[in-house]
Amino acid sequence: MSPKHHQKHHAKRHHERHHEHATIIQQFREQLVQEDLLHEEDSIGIDDHTLLRFLRARHFNLKQSKLMWKNCQDWRSNVEGVGIDELYRRIDPWDYPEREHVFNCWPLWFHKTDKKGRPLNIHFFGGINMPELYKHISPERHWQTVLVNCESLTREVLPATAHSLGKPVDGTFVIVDLKGFSLSQFWQMKNLARQSFQVSQDYFPETMAQLAIVNAPSSFTTIWSFIKPWLAKETQQKVDILGTDYQKVLLDLIDAENLPESLGGKCTCPEAGGCDKSNAGPWNEGRKERREQWLRGEGEPHLGADLLQTPRQSPSASQSTVVVEVEMEMTVEMEVEVEVEAEVSNQIDAEETKSQITTITSTSDSLAESSSSESTPAPATPPIDELQDRFEHTSLHEHIHDNSEHHPLTLTQEASIREVVEKHPDTRQVQNGDLHKEQEIKTVT
């Protein structure tokens, strides 16, 4: 079956499930209202698109989605001892006294949109300097700025973007630039990054549509082995790891006028002193006035909290058929793309795994035969942790070949190496200083 025909087949099947999903959304809303978990004044959002994000995150399982919603509401009410609404009043994520220092030592910003209308969220990890950062802001205060930055995505960025498009958007397009990023910098921010991932997945689900990691250095093999377990399987499927030749990939997805020049685009935002300082995008239009109104108690600091509808939707009301259809079309499109890629990926992975196991088996047999036929003691074998460290920087074939020449492996150690492969199938090869991505992580477009 051709990929095109396969995609049509899946699209048809998902369209048949359209009514079922729309019904689940309504059931989810009714149950939340009945259990006093959804109220008109809730800043979490009471529109169907917000409910849909939680349902997607739990594969439309009502019980699990409801538990996720409850945990999120509890967190929003109590985080940092004051709740997210009060924290958002105290700290404007884009205008607080220490922001310049934070920005210089942990550069990240929103900047315009991609061709699908998704907000760009750009991180420059090479600029991370935690020791310098904590000279200007306490770790506790910095964590609070991380939380309000997360909140700004669902409270302002996504709603304003959707309002400008006239339809919901399926999340942000995150670009992480690792140029100049070192292992020492990773150790500095590892714990904070893990906590941030956890908050995002638990309390702001399904807000990242795609993640592109560019300028990935050879050390990223080690870094990714730490990061990957922090991410949900669904999040991992949205990740594309690139080396230094990434510009064409980004420009296929983002107009050059919207992509910063530093990433291969044409945008420089000279009027704001650079793209990194402009915060350019629909969310910034009239934003100062909206926030002032909200602080006075006159409304929410965003546009289009309940997309495509006026007046504000009540917690128990069902959303218009038009909005549900738009949202379900987005669900269908994303699920079809993931399933088609997963099937192709599985076929490729099966072939690669078969080849790798053949290599291991043949090497193992050869070593066993050699061991039984020779009476002289075998050379000293390197510790398994040393082999695993060396393995992280070579392909499977190169590793077995190299060590069979210099340090014959015992079958136990070879089995351990194989276990590493099975547990970390994302191991990559480093060639000419560039990181070449293997087949497990595919571009989700």
Disulfide bonds with the S-S distance in Angstrom:
none
